[in-house]
Amino acid sequence: ELKVEQNPLFLSMQEGKNYTIYCNYSTTSDRLYWYRQDPGKSLESLFVLLSNGAVKQEGRLMASLDTKARLSTLHITAAVHDLSATYFCAVDFDAGNMLTFGGGTRLMVKP
Amino acid sequence: GAVVSQHPSWVICKSGTSVKIECRSLDFQATTMFWYRQFPKQSLMLMATSNEGSKATYEQGVEKDKFLINHASLTLSTLTVTSAHPEDSSFYICSARGTTSGSIYEQYFGPGTRLTVT
């Protein structure tokens, strides 16, 4: 069964703190995506990770992929309120035919 | 580049009526389009995959006679919710993938359509 699990599902943190969101998946894949969703909005693409060891950074967010461990992480550095949103990882198990989404991590950054 | 639009952005309809949602790739040719459904505070669930000129492939548990998908051109796919009921109320999101978009590995998501059935 193709499964993608994120944890935590909900994260409340103070501004300035660091934290990591984890994304585990069940079957071999080397294509993993991170998205942000604001309330009432669609998905905004954050990162596309296409190989083992891939690391990408944008601002206070950094994503990495370990295909051997079937694990991706989204690290938040010195969080700010504007990062409050729901973050989804998604895995392409079938070479571009479909994405399987994790359950999402709802992040609240308190000022 | 790689912009996907949806219309309408929100719609309210009465139970028993049908609603059509359009998904367009504005600046690239979408060989494949995907339709997702999202309930409040939940993740996205793939409903169906459609390839231009062929029948859509529906995920298990999705009624193909209720959710009619047409992908008649390389820039347009439509989802028609037939005989809508309140339980069909949801956020419907399409995405598109094509060889002429920015990356063949990416799906580009539309802004979503919020359907409320009364």
Interface residues (C-beta under 8 A of the other chain):
Chain A: R31 Y33 Y35 G40 K41 S42 L43 S45 V48 L50 F88 D92 G96 N97 M98 L99 T100 F101 G102 G103 G104 R106
Chain B: T32 F34 K41 Q42 S43 L44 M45 L46 T49 I93 R97 S103 I104 Y105 E106 Q107 Y108 F109 G110 P111 G112 R114
